[in-house]
Structure formats: C-alpha cells, structure tokens
Amino acid sequence: MVQADNEEEMVNSEDDDDAKVTPVSIKKAINGLKTFISFFEQQKDDDYDVNDLRIFRKYLRVVRVQEISLKKQGTIDLFFNDCGI
C-alpha cells in the first residue's frame, strides 16, 4: 500500500511539473538556440543529422524576427489610442 501511494504521488508530481510553465524571454530563447546550434555543429556522431541543424537554424531565424518585431517603434498616437485616452 505504501509503495502504491508513493507511486501515485510520483505520477501526480510529474503532472504538476508539466502544468507549471515558466515563461522564457526571447533573448534567453535566442541564446539557448545559439548555444545548442554551436554544440550540434561540434558533434561528429552520425546521430546528429545536418537536416536537423537546418531546422534549428530556421527556428533561430523565426525567434530573431519575433524579437525585431517587438522592438518596432510606434507612434505616440497609437500609445494613447491603446490606453483609451
């Protein structure tokens, strides 16, 4: 019985961990992708496919575009219109 309770608690705690999503900034995502791509390029093993590297580079470009779009400067009129002033 004790083992069964512990197993249920383990499963429930794993579910709780999945439910907790920590937000990641775009800057951290870019740095993480850069680090992983650098690691990936250093690997000599056949398990690391060049096609997969292209996919990671694609997503690095996607995140960089998102970063740039967030930095676009708007007009002061748009700011006040969004605030309802």
N, C-alpha and C positions, 0 to 999 in steps of 0.2 A: 504494500500500500504506500509506503513512504517513497519508494522508488517511482511509483506511478505518479504521485503528487509532484515529485521533483521534475519528472519528465514533462508534465503538463505546464509547470512553471517555466521550464526552459523554452518550450514552444511559445508560450504566451509572451515571454520576454523578447524572443526573436521577433514576434509580430509587433510588439511595441517599438522595437528599434526601427523596423521598417516604416512605421507610421510617423516617426519623428524625422522630418525633413529639415535639414539645416540649409538655409539659403547660402548660395555661393555667389560672390561678386563676379562680374565679368572679368575683371582684372585677374582674380585668382584662377578663373577658368582658363584664361589665355596662358598664364604662367604654367599651370598644370599641363595643358596640352603641349606647350613648348618643351617642357621637361620630358614628357612621355615620348614625344617625337624624337628628341635627342637620344633618349635611351633606346628607342626602337631602331634608330639608324645605326647604333653601335653593335647590335646583335648580329652574330654570324650564323645563328641557328636557322635551319630550314623552316622551323615553325613560324618564323616571322616573315609573312608574305608581303611583298612590295605593294600589292594591291591594297592591303590593309593600311599601309602607310599613306597611300593616296587618300584614303577615306579620312584618316586623322587630320591630314593637311587640309582637306576640304572643310572639316568642321572648325578648324582653326581659322580659316578664312571667314566662315559664317559668323563666328563669335566676334571676330575683329570688325566685321561690317556692323554688327549689332552695337558694338562699343562706339563706333564712329557715329551711328545714327542717334545714340543717346547724347552725344556731345554737340549735336547741331544747335546752333543758337537761333532762338525765335525772336520775334518782335515783342516789344513791351505790350503792345495791344493784345496779343494772344494771351499773355500772362494775366492781364486784368480781365479779359473775357472769361478765362477759365475759372477765375476766383469769384466771378459774379459781381464784380464791381462796375 
